[in-house]
Amino acid sequence: MAGNFYSVECPDCENEQIVFDKASSEVACAVCGHTLARPAGGKAEIDGEVTETVEAR
Protein backbone atom coordinates (compact mmCIF):
# COMPACT_ATOMS: atom_id res chain seq x y z
CA MET A 1 0.00 0.00 0.00
CA ALA A 2 1.25 3.44 -0.87
CA GLY A 3 0.80 6.44 1.37
CA ASN A 4 -0.56 9.94 1.01
CA PHE A 5 1.06 13.34 1.23
CA TYR A 6 -0.75 15.95 3.32
CA SER A 7 -0.43 19.70 3.58
CA VAL A 8 -0.16 20.33 7.33
CA GLU A 9 -0.47 23.72 9.03
CA CYS A 10 1.94 24.24 11.93
CA PRO A 11 0.03 25.06 15.14
CA ASP A 12 2.77 27.48 16.27
CA CYS A 13 3.60 29.61 13.21
CA GLU A 14 0.85 28.65 10.69
CA ASN A 15 3.43 27.62 8.06
CA GLU A 16 2.06 24.99 5.66
CA GLN A 17 4.33 22.06 4.92
CA ILE A 18 3.98 18.78 3.00
CA VAL A 19 4.18 15.67 5.21
CA PHE A 20 4.10 11.97 4.23
CA ASP A 21 1.48 10.10 6.26
CA LYS A 22 3.83 7.16 6.89
CA ALA A 23 6.87 9.19 7.92
CA SER A 24 9.58 6.98 9.46
CA SER A 25 11.37 9.86 11.20
CA GLU A 26 10.26 13.02 12.95
CA VAL A 27 9.28 15.89 10.66
CA ALA A 28 9.93 19.40 11.99
CA CYS A 29 8.46 22.66 10.76
CA ALA A 30 10.97 24.36 8.46
CA VAL A 31 10.20 27.77 9.98
CA CYS A 32 9.92 27.31 13.76
CA GLY A 33 11.09 23.72 14.39
CA HIS A 34 7.83 22.44 15.92
CA THR A 35 7.45 18.66 15.43
CA LEU A 36 4.70 18.11 12.85
CA ALA A 37 4.86 14.31 12.58
CA ARG A 38 6.22 11.43 14.68
CA PRO A 39 6.60 7.83 13.51
CA ALA A 40 4.08 5.48 15.13
CA GLY A 41 4.81 2.08 13.61
CA GLY A 42 2.68 2.67 10.51
CA LYS A 43 0.92 5.94 9.95
CA ALA A 44 2.64 8.90 11.56
CA GLU A 45 1.02 10.89 14.36
CA ILE A 46 0.45 14.33 12.84
CA ASP A 47 0.45 17.34 15.17
CA GLY A 48 -1.20 20.14 13.24
CA GLU A 49 -4.20 20.70 11.02
CA VAL A 50 -4.29 18.70 7.80
CA THR A 51 -5.50 21.26 5.27
CA GLU A 52 -5.57 19.04 2.17
CA THR A 53 -4.43 15.77 0.64
CA VAL A 54 -1.75 16.67 -1.87
CA GLU A 55 -1.38 13.27 -3.52
CA ALA A 56 -3.46 10.13 -3.11
CA ARG A 57 -2.43 6.77 -4.52
PDB file of N, CA, C, O and CB in Angstrom:
ATOM      1  N   MET A   1       0.825  -1.184   0.000  1.00  0.00           N
ATOM      2  CA  MET A   1       0.000   0.000   0.000  1.00  0.00           C
ATOM      3  C   MET A   1       0.871   1.250   0.000  1.00  0.00           C
ATOM      4  O   MET A   1       1.829   1.355   0.766  1.00  0.00           O
ATOM      5  CB  MET A   1      -0.940  -0.003   1.203  1.00  0.00           C
ATOM      6  N   ALA A   2       0.540   2.159  -0.836  1.00  0.00           N
ATOM      7  CA  ALA A   2       1.246   3.442  -0.872  1.00  0.00           C
ATOM      8  C   ALA A   2       0.621   4.385   0.151  1.00  0.00           C
ATOM      9  O   ALA A   2      -0.456   4.121   0.686  1.00  0.00           O
ATOM     10  CB  ALA A   2       1.201   4.068  -2.300  1.00  0.00           C
ATOM     11  N   GLY A   3       1.307   5.472   0.406  1.00  0.00           N
ATOM     12  CA  GLY A   3       0.801   6.445   1.366  1.00  0.00           C
ATOM     13  C   GLY A   3       0.337   7.716   0.687  1.00  0.00           C
ATOM     14  O   GLY A   3       0.368   7.836  -0.537  1.00  0.00           O
ATOM     15  N   ASN A   4      -0.086   8.645   1.491  1.00  0.00           N
ATOM     16  CA  ASN A   4      -0.555   9.938   1.014  1.00  0.00           C
ATOM     17  C   ASN A   4       0.360  11.044   1.516  1.00  0.00           C
ATOM     18  O   ASN A   4       1.042  10.893   2.530  1.00  0.00           O
ATOM     19  CB  ASN A   4      -2.003  10.192   1.464  1.00  0.00           C
ATOM     20  N   PHE A   5       0.365  12.146   0.797  1.00  0.00           N
ATOM     21  CA  PHE A   5       1.056  13.344   1.235  1.00  0.00           C
ATOM     22  C   PHE A   5       0.000  14.348   1.645  1.00  0.00           C
ATOM     23  O   PHE A   5      -0.985  14.550   0.935  1.00  0.00           O
ATOM     24  CB  PHE A   5       1.990  13.917   0.120  1.00  0.00           C
ATOM     25  N   TYR A   6       0.208  14.983   2.802  1.00  0.00           N
ATOM     26  CA  TYR A   6      -0.745  15.953   3.319  1.00  0.00           C
ATOM     27  C   TYR A   6      -0.080  17.311   3.468  1.00  0.00           C
ATOM     28  O   TYR A   6       1.110  17.406   3.769  1.00  0.00           O
ATOM     29  CB  TYR A   6      -1.321  15.486   4.661  1.00  0.00           C
ATOM     30  N   SER A   7      -0.856  18.349   3.257  1.00  0.00           N
ATOM     31  CA  SER A   7      -0.425  19.700   3.577  1.00  0.00           C
ATOM     32  C   SER A   7      -0.863  19.943   5.021  1.00  0.00           C
ATOM     33  O   SER A   7      -2.054  19.913   5.330  1.00  0.00           O
ATOM     34  CB  SER A   7      -1.035  20.780   2.574  1.00  0.00           C
ATOM     35  N   VAL A   8       0.112  20.183   5.901  1.00  0.00           N
ATOM     36  CA  VAL A   8      -0.163  20.329   7.333  1.00  0.00           C
ATOM     37  C   VAL A   8       0.202  21.743   7.771  1.00  0.00           C
ATOM     38  O   VAL A   8       1.279  22.247   7.455  1.00  0.00           O
ATOM     39  CB  VAL A   8       0.627  19.273   8.166  1.00  0.00           C
ATOM     40  N   GLU A   9      -0.714  22.374   8.506  1.00  0.00           N
ATOM     41  CA  GLU A   9      -0.466  23.720   9.032  1.00  0.00           C
ATOM     42  C   GLU A   9       0.129  23.607  10.425  1.00  0.00           C
ATOM     43  O   GLU A   9      -0.440  22.952  11.298  1.00  0.00           O
ATOM     44  CB  GLU A   9      -1.775  24.565   9.060  1.00  0.00           C
ATOM     45  N   CYS A  10       1.273  24.245  10.633  1.00  0.00           N
ATOM     46  CA  CYS A  10       1.940  24.237  11.934  1.00  0.00           C
ATOM     47  C   CYS A  10       1.077  24.979  12.958  1.00  0.00           C
ATOM     48  O   CYS A  10       0.616  26.087  12.681  1.00  0.00           O
ATOM     49  CB  CYS A  10       3.352  24.884  11.835  1.00  0.00           C
ATOM     50  N   PRO A  11       0.851  24.386  14.135  1.00  0.00           N
ATOM     51  CA  PRO A  11       0.030  25.059  15.143  1.00  0.00           C
ATOM     52  C   PRO A  11       0.723  26.269  15.774  1.00  0.00           C
ATOM     53  O   PRO A  11       0.051  27.114  16.366  1.00  0.00           O
ATOM     54  CB  PRO A  11      -0.347  24.079  16.223  1.00  0.00           C
ATOM     55  N   ASP A  12       2.043  26.370  15.663  1.00  0.00           N
ATOM     56  CA  ASP A  12       2.772  27.480  16.266  1.00  0.00           C
ATOM     57  C   ASP A  12       2.885  28.692  15.347  1.00  0.00           C
ATOM     58  O   ASP A  12       2.597  29.815  15.762  1.00  0.00           O
ATOM     59  CB  ASP A  12       4.145  27.025  16.665  1.00  0.00           C
ATOM     60  N   CYS A  13       3.307  28.472  14.090  1.00  0.00           N
ATOM     61  CA  CYS A  13       3.598  29.615  13.215  1.00  0.00           C
ATOM     62  C   CYS A  13       2.711  29.668  11.964  1.00  0.00           C
ATOM     63  O   CYS A  13       2.861  30.578  11.149  1.00  0.00           O
ATOM     64  CB  CYS A  13       5.049  29.571  12.795  1.00  0.00           C
ATOM     65  N   GLU A  14       1.803  28.721  11.800  1.00  0.00           N
ATOM     66  CA  GLU A  14       0.850  28.652  10.689  1.00  0.00           C
ATOM     67  C   GLU A  14       1.504  28.423   9.326  1.00  0.00           C
ATOM     68  O   GLU A  14       0.859  28.625   8.297  1.00  0.00           O
ATOM     69  CB  GLU A  14       0.049  29.918  10.641  1.00  0.00           C
ATOM     70  N   ASN A  15       2.763  28.007   9.301  1.00  0.00           N
ATOM     71  CA  ASN A  15       3.425  27.624   8.058  1.00  0.00           C
ATOM     72  C   ASN A  15       2.792  26.326   7.550  1.00  0.00           C
ATOM     73  O   ASN A  15       2.504  25.426   8.340  1.00  0.00           O
ATOM     74  CB  ASN A  15       4.970  27.453   8.270  1.00  0.00           C
ATOM     75  N   GLU A  16       2.576  26.226   6.241  1.00  0.00           N
ATOM     76  CA  GLU A  16       2.063  24.986   5.665  1.00  0.00           C
ATOM     77  C   GLU A  16       3.219  24.210   5.063  1.00  0.00           C
ATOM     78  O   GLU A  16       4.062  24.763   4.356  1.00  0.00           O
ATOM     79  CB  GLU A  16       0.972  25.270   4.595  1.00  0.00           C
ATOM     80  N   GLN A  17       3.242  22.909   5.358  1.00  0.00           N
ATOM     81  CA  GLN A  17       4.329  22.060   4.917  1.00  0.00           C
ATOM     82  C   GLN A  17       3.766  20.718   4.487  1.00  0.00           C
ATOM     83  O   GLN A  17       2.768  20.255   5.039  1.00  0.00           O
ATOM     84  CB  GLN A  17       5.383  21.886   6.029  1.00  0.00           C
ATOM     85  N   ILE A  18       4.406  20.086   3.494  1.00  0.00           N
ATOM     86  CA  ILE A  18       3.981  18.784   3.002  1.00  0.00           C
ATOM     87  C   ILE A  18       4.591  17.697   3.876  1.00  0.00           C
ATOM     88  O   ILE A  18       5.794  17.703   4.136  1.00  0.00           O
ATOM     89  CB  ILE A  18       4.384  18.591   1.518  1.00  0.00           C
ATOM     90  N   VAL A  19       3.746  16.753   4.334  1.00  0.00           N
ATOM     91  CA  VAL A  19       4.182  15.673   5.207  1.00  0.00           C
ATOM     92  C   VAL A  19       3.655  14.346   4.655  1.00  0.00           C
ATOM     93  O   VAL A  19       2.497  14.256   4.246  1.00  0.00           O
ATOM     94  CB  VAL A  19       3.693  15.905   6.671  1.00  0.00           C
ATOM     95  N   PHE A  20       4.507  13.320   4.645  1.00  0.00           N
ATOM     96  CA  PHE A  20       4.103  11.972   4.229  1.00  0.00           C
ATOM     97  C   PHE A  20       3.400  11.308   5.403  1.00  0.00           C
ATOM     98  O   PHE A  20       3.879  11.388   6.535  1.00  0.00           O
ATOM     99  CB  PHE A  20       5.337  11.119   3.755  1.00  0.00           C
ATOM    100  N   ASP A  21       2.261  10.648   5.149  1.00  0.00           N
ATOM    101  CA  ASP A  21       1.484  10.095   6.261  1.00  0.00           C
ATOM    102  C   ASP A  21       2.116   8.870   6.910  1.00  0.00           C
ATOM    103  O   ASP A  21       1.672   8.447   7.977  1.00  0.00           O
ATOM    104  CB  ASP A  21       0.116   9.741   5.785  1.00  0.00           C
ATOM    105  N   LYS A  22       3.135   8.295   6.295  1.00  0.00           N
ATOM    106  CA  LYS A  22       3.833   7.156   6.889  1.00  0.00           C
ATOM    107  C   LYS A  22       5.294   7.514   7.151  1.00  0.00           C
ATOM    108  O   LYS A  22       6.195   6.714   6.900  1.00  0.00           O
ATOM    109  CB  LYS A  22       3.739   5.916   5.968  1.00  0.00           C
ATOM    110  N   ALA A  23       5.515   8.716   7.654  1.00  0.00           N
ATOM    111  CA  ALA A  23       6.872   9.194   7.924  1.00  0.00           C
ATOM    112  C   ALA A  23       7.579   8.258   8.906  1.00  0.00           C
ATOM    113  O   ALA A  23       7.002   7.870   9.922  1.00  0.00           O
ATOM    114  CB  ALA A  23       6.840  10.636   8.483  1.00  0.00           C
ATOM    115  N   SER A  24       8.823   7.899   8.603  1.00  0.00           N
ATOM    116  CA  SER A  24       9.577   6.980   9.459  1.00  0.00           C
ATOM    117  C   SER A  24      10.556   7.724  10.368  1.00  0.00           C
ATOM    118  O   SER A  24      11.288   7.098  11.135  1.00  0.00           O
ATOM    119  CB  SER A  24      10.334   5.966   8.603  1.00  0.00           C
ATOM    120  N   SER A  25      10.571   9.042  10.288  1.00  0.00           N
ATOM    121  CA  SER A  25      11.366   9.857  11.200  1.00  0.00           C
ATOM    122  C   SER A  25      10.567  11.124  11.512  1.00  0.00           C
ATOM    123  O   SER A  25       9.611  11.462  10.813  1.00  0.00           O
ATOM    124  CB  SER A  25      12.775  10.205  10.582  1.00  0.00           C
ATOM    125  N   GLU A  26      10.979  11.812  12.572  1.00  0.00           N
ATOM    126  CA  GLU A  26      10.261  13.021  12.949  1.00  0.00           C
ATOM    127  C   GLU A  26      10.392  14.081  11.867  1.00  0.00           C
ATOM    128  O   GLU A  26      11.450  14.240  11.260  1.00  0.00           O
ATOM    129  CB  GLU A  26      10.778  13.558  14.285  1.00  0.00           C
ATOM    130  N   VAL A  27       9.296  14.807  11.634  1.00  0.00           N
ATOM    131  CA  VAL A  27       9.285  15.893  10.658  1.00  0.00           C
ATOM    132  C   VAL A  27       9.065  17.187  11.429  1.00  0.00           C
ATOM    133  O   VAL A  27       8.064  17.344  12.129  1.00  0.00           O
ATOM    134  CB  VAL A  27       8.173  15.679   9.558  1.00  0.00           C
ATOM    135  N   ALA A  28      10.015  18.117  11.293  1.00  0.00           N
ATOM    136  CA  ALA A  28       9.935  19.397  11.993  1.00  0.00           C
ATOM    137  C   ALA A  28       9.512  20.494  11.029  1.00  0.00           C
ATOM    138  O   ALA A  28       9.801  20.427   9.835  1.00  0.00           O
ATOM    139  CB  ALA A  28      11.284  19.749  12.648  1.00  0.00           C
ATOM    140  N   CYS A  29       8.834  21.492  11.547  1.00  0.00           N
ATOM    141  CA  CYS A  29       8.463  22.661  10.759  1.00  0.00           C
ATOM    142  C   CYS A  29       9.737  23.361  10.295  1.00  0.00           C
ATOM    143  O   CYS A  29      10.659  23.570  11.084  1.00  0.00           O
ATOM    144  CB  CYS A  29       7.558  23.632  11.582  1.00  0.00           C
ATOM    145  N   ALA A  30       9.785  23.718   9.027  1.00  0.00           N
ATOM    146  CA  ALA A  30      10.967  24.360   8.455  1.00  0.00           C
ATOM    147  C   ALA A  30      11.163  25.785   8.968  1.00  0.00           C
ATOM    148  O   ALA A  30      12.260  26.334   8.867  1.00  0.00           O
ATOM    149  CB  ALA A  30      10.867  24.372   6.945  1.00  0.00           C
ATOM    150  N   VAL A  31      10.110  26.387   9.515  1.00  0.00           N
ATOM    151  CA  VAL A  31      10.199  27.772   9.981  1.00  0.00           C
ATOM    152  C   VAL A  31      10.532  27.841  11.471  1.00  0.00           C
ATOM    153  O   VAL A  31      11.493  28.506  11.857  1.00  0.00           O
ATOM    154  CB  VAL A  31       8.885  28.509   9.704  1.00  0.00           C
ATOM    155  N   CYS A  32       9.747  27.161  12.312  1.00  0.00           N
ATOM    156  CA  CYS A  32       9.920  27.311  13.760  1.00  0.00           C
ATOM    157  C   CYS A  32      10.488  26.081  14.463  1.00  0.00           C
ATOM    158  O   CYS A  32      10.898  26.177  15.620  1.00  0.00           O
ATOM    159  CB  CYS A  32       8.611  27.652  14.376  1.00  0.00           C
ATOM    160  N   GLY A  33      10.523  24.920  13.791  1.00  0.00           N
ATOM    161  CA  GLY A  33      11.092  23.719  14.389  1.00  0.00           C
ATOM    162  C   GLY A  33      10.111  22.857  15.167  1.00  0.00           C
ATOM    163  O   GLY A  33      10.511  21.830  15.715  1.00  0.00           O
ATOM    164  N   HIS A  34       8.847  23.237  15.232  1.00  0.00           N
ATOM    165  CA  HIS A  34       7.831  22.440  15.919  1.00  0.00           C
ATOM    166  C   HIS A  34       7.714  21.072  15.236  1.00  0.00           C
ATOM    167  O   HIS A  34       7.745  21.001  14.007  1.00  0.00           O
ATOM    168  CB  HIS A  34       6.451  23.178  15.924  1.00  0.00           C
ATOM    169  N   THR A  35       7.582  19.994  16.001  1.00  0.00           N
ATOM    170  CA  THR A  35       7.454  18.658  15.432  1.00  0.00           C
ATOM    171  C   THR A  35       6.053  18.494  14.843  1.00  0.00           C
ATOM    172  O   THR A  35       5.057  18.577  15.562  1.00  0.00           O
ATOM    173  CB  THR A  35       7.735  17.567  16.504  1.00  0.00           C
ATOM    174  N   LEU A  36       5.986  18.261  13.530  1.00  0.00           N
ATOM    175  CA  LEU A  36       4.702  18.106  12.845  1.00  0.00           C
ATOM    176  C   LEU A  36       4.260  16.662  12.737  1.00  0.00           C
ATOM    177  O   LEU A  36       3.062  16.387  12.684  1.00  0.00           O
ATOM    178  CB  LEU A  36       4.778  18.705  11.475  1.00  0.00           C
ATOM    179  N   ALA A  37       5.213  15.723  12.703  1.00  0.00           N
ATOM    180  CA  ALA A  37       4.862  14.308  12.579  1.00  0.00           C
ATOM    181  C   ALA A  37       5.884  13.455  13.313  1.00  0.00           C
ATOM    182  O   ALA A  37       7.083  13.733  13.285  1.00  0.00           O
ATOM    183  CB  ALA A  37       4.777  13.889  11.094  1.00  0.00           C
ATOM    184  N   ARG A  38       5.383  12.401  13.976  1.00  0.00           N
ATOM    185  CA  ARG A  38       6.222  11.434  14.675  1.00  0.00           C
ATOM    186  C   ARG A  38       5.891  10.051  14.161  1.00  0.00           C
ATOM    187  O   ARG A  38       4.717   9.750  13.943  1.00  0.00           O
ATOM    188  CB  ARG A  38       6.024  11.517  16.214  1.00  0.00           C
ATOM    189  N   PRO A  39       6.891   9.189  13.957  1.00  0.00           N
ATOM    190  CA  PRO A  39       6.603   7.831  13.507  1.00  0.00           C
ATOM    191  C   PRO A  39       5.842   7.069  14.596  1.00  0.00           C
ATOM    192  O   PRO A  39       6.103   7.242  15.786  1.00  0.00           O
ATOM    193  CB  PRO A  39       7.912   7.089  13.138  1.00  0.00           C
ATOM    194  N   ALA A  40       4.896   6.223  14.171  1.00  0.00           N
ATOM    195  CA  ALA A  40       4.081   5.476  15.128  1.00  0.00           C
ATOM    196  C   ALA A  40       3.907   4.022  14.703  1.00  0.00           C
ATOM    197  O   ALA A  40       2.891   3.402  15.017  1.00  0.00           O
ATOM    198  CB  ALA A  40       2.715   6.137  15.287  1.00  0.00           C
ATOM    199  N   GLY A  41       4.873   3.482  14.002  1.00  0.00           N
ATOM    200  CA  GLY A  41       4.811   2.080  13.610  1.00  0.00           C
ATOM    201  C   GLY A  41       3.882   1.810  12.438  1.00  0.00           C
ATOM    202  O   GLY A  41       3.441   0.674  12.265  1.00  0.00           O
ATOM    203  N   GLY A  42       3.584   2.771  11.662  1.00  0.00           N
ATOM    204  CA  GLY A  42       2.682   2.673  10.508  1.00  0.00           C
ATOM    205  C   GLY A  42       2.419   4.086  10.046  1.00  0.00           C
ATOM    206  O   GLY A  42       3.304   4.748   9.503  1.00  0.00           O
ATOM    207  N   LYS A  43       1.215   4.542  10.259  1.00  0.00           N
ATOM    208  CA  LYS A  43       0.919   5.945   9.952  1.00  0.00           C
ATOM    209  C   LYS A  43       1.510   6.827  11.039  1.00  0.00           C
ATOM    210  O   LYS A  43       1.493   6.482  12.220  1.00  0.00           O
ATOM    211  CB  LYS A  43      -0.615   6.183   9.827  1.00  0.00           C
ATOM    212  N   ALA A  44       2.032   7.966  10.618  1.00  0.00           N
ATOM    213  CA  ALA A  44       2.638   8.903  11.564  1.00  0.00           C
ATOM    214  C   ALA A  44       1.557   9.646  12.344  1.00  0.00           C
ATOM    215  O   ALA A  44       0.446   9.858  11.858  1.00  0.00           O
ATOM    216  CB  ALA A  44       3.550   9.905  10.827  1.00  0.00           C
ATOM    217  N   GLU A  45       1.914  10.034  13.564  1.00  0.00           N
ATOM    218  CA  GLU A  45       1.024  10.892  14.355  1.00  0.00           C
ATOM    219  C   GLU A  45       1.289  12.317  13.910  1.00  0.00           C
ATOM    220  O   GLU A  45       2.403  12.818  14.063  1.00  0.00           O
ATOM    221  CB  GLU A  45       1.256  10.717  15.916  1.00  0.00           C
ATOM    222  N   ILE A  46       0.287  12.972  13.365  1.00  0.00           N
ATOM    223  CA  ILE A  46       0.446  14.327  12.842  1.00  0.00           C
ATOM    224  C   ILE A  46      -0.060  15.331  13.867  1.00  0.00           C
ATOM    225  O   ILE A  46      -1.196  15.245  14.332  1.00  0.00           O
ATOM    226  CB  ILE A  46      -0.304  14.494  11.498  1.00  0.00           C
ATOM    227  N   ASP A  47       0.802  16.289  14.212  1.00  0.00           N
ATOM    228  CA  ASP A  47       0.455  17.336  15.166  1.00  0.00           C
ATOM    229  C   ASP A  47       0.309  18.642  14.392  1.00  0.00           C
ATOM    230  O   ASP A  47       1.293  19.332  14.125  1.00  0.00           O
ATOM    231  CB  ASP A  47       1.534  17.462  16.301  1.00  0.00           C
ATOM    232  N   GLY A  48      -0.897  18.961  14.048  1.00  0.00           N
ATOM    233  CA  GLY A  48      -1.200  20.139  13.244  1.00  0.00           C
ATOM    234  C   GLY A  48      -2.456  19.859  12.445  1.00  0.00           C
ATOM    235  O   GLY A  48      -2.948  18.730  12.426  1.00  0.00           O
ATOM    236  N   GLU A  49      -2.970  20.867  11.795  1.00  0.00           N
ATOM    237  CA  GLU A  49      -4.202  20.704  11.020  1.00  0.00           C
ATOM    238  C   GLU A  49      -3.860  20.279   9.595  1.00  0.00           C
ATOM    239  O   GLU A  49      -3.095  20.945   8.897  1.00  0.00           O
ATOM    240  CB  GLU A  49      -5.030  22.018  11.012  1.00  0.00           C
ATOM    241  N   VAL A  50      -4.445  19.151   9.179  1.00  0.00           N
ATOM    242  CA  VAL A  50      -4.291  18.696   7.795  1.00  0.00           C
ATOM    243  C   VAL A  50      -5.224  19.539   6.948  1.00  0.00           C
ATOM    244  O   VAL A  50      -6.442  19.446   7.098  1.00  0.00           O
ATOM    245  CB  VAL A  50      -4.602  17.153   7.639  1.00  0.00           C
ATOM    246  N   THR A  51      -4.678  20.361   6.059  1.00  0.00           N
ATOM    247  CA  THR A  51      -5.504  21.264   5.274  1.00  0.00           C
ATOM    248  C   THR A  51      -5.953  20.646   3.954  1.00  0.00           C
ATOM    249  O   THR A  51      -7.014  21.000   3.440  1.00  0.00           O
ATOM    250  CB  THR A  51      -4.752  22.541   5.007  1.00  0.00           C
ATOM    251  N   GLU A  52      -5.158  19.720   3.396  1.00  0.00           N
ATOM    252  CA  GLU A  52      -5.574  19.037   2.166  1.00  0.00           C
ATOM    253  C   GLU A  52      -4.693  17.822   1.917  1.00  0.00           C
ATOM    254  O   GLU A  52      -3.575  17.732   2.425  1.00  0.00           O
ATOM    255  CB  GLU A  52      -5.517  19.998   0.957  1.00  0.00           C
ATOM    256  N   THR A  53      -5.212  16.893   1.129  1.00  0.00           N
ATOM    257  CA  THR A  53      -4.430  15.773   0.641  1.00  0.00           C
ATOM    258  C   THR A  53      -3.791  16.209  -0.657  1.00  0.00           C
ATOM    259  O   THR A  53      -4.488  16.568  -1.607  1.00  0.00           O
ATOM    260  CB  THR A  53      -5.302  14.492   0.449  1.00  0.00           C
ATOM    261  N   VAL A  54      -2.469  16.183  -0.707  1.00  0.00           N
ATOM    262  CA  VAL A  54      -1.748  16.675  -1.875  1.00  0.00           C
ATOM    263  C   VAL A  54      -1.703  15.607  -2.961  1.00  0.00           C
ATOM    264  O   VAL A  54      -1.875  15.908  -4.142  1.00  0.00           O
ATOM    265  CB  VAL A  54      -0.325  17.107  -1.490  1.00  0.00           C
ATOM    266  N   GLU A  55      -1.470  14.353  -2.555  1.00  0.00           N
ATOM    267  CA  GLU A  55      -1.380  13.267  -3.520  1.00  0.00           C
ATOM    268  C   GLU A  55      -1.957  12.013  -2.898  1.00  0.00           C
ATOM    269  O   GLU A  55      -1.566  11.631  -1.795  1.00  0.00           O
ATOM    270  CB  GLU A  55       0.082  13.036  -3.973  1.00  0.00           C
ATOM    271  N   ALA A  56      -2.869  11.378  -3.580  1.00  0.00           N
ATOM    272  CA  ALA A  56      -3.456  10.128  -3.112  1.00  0.00           C
ATOM    273  C   ALA A  56      -3.151   9.036  -4.110  1.00  0.00           C
ATOM    274  O   ALA A  56      -3.295   9.236  -5.316  1.00  0.00           O
ATOM    275  CB  ALA A  56      -4.978  10.266  -2.903  1.00  0.00           C
ATOM    276  N   ARG A  57      -2.738   7.901  -3.628  1.00  0.00           N
ATOM    277  CA  ARG A  57      -2.430   6.770  -4.521  1.00  0.00           C
ATOM    278  C   ARG A  57      -3.238   5.576  -4.124  1.00  0.00           C
ATOM    279  O   ARG A  57      -3.127   4.521  -4.748  1.00  0.00           O
ATOM    280  CB  ARG A  57      -0.937   6.424  -4.496  1.00  0.00           C
TER     281      ARG A  57
END
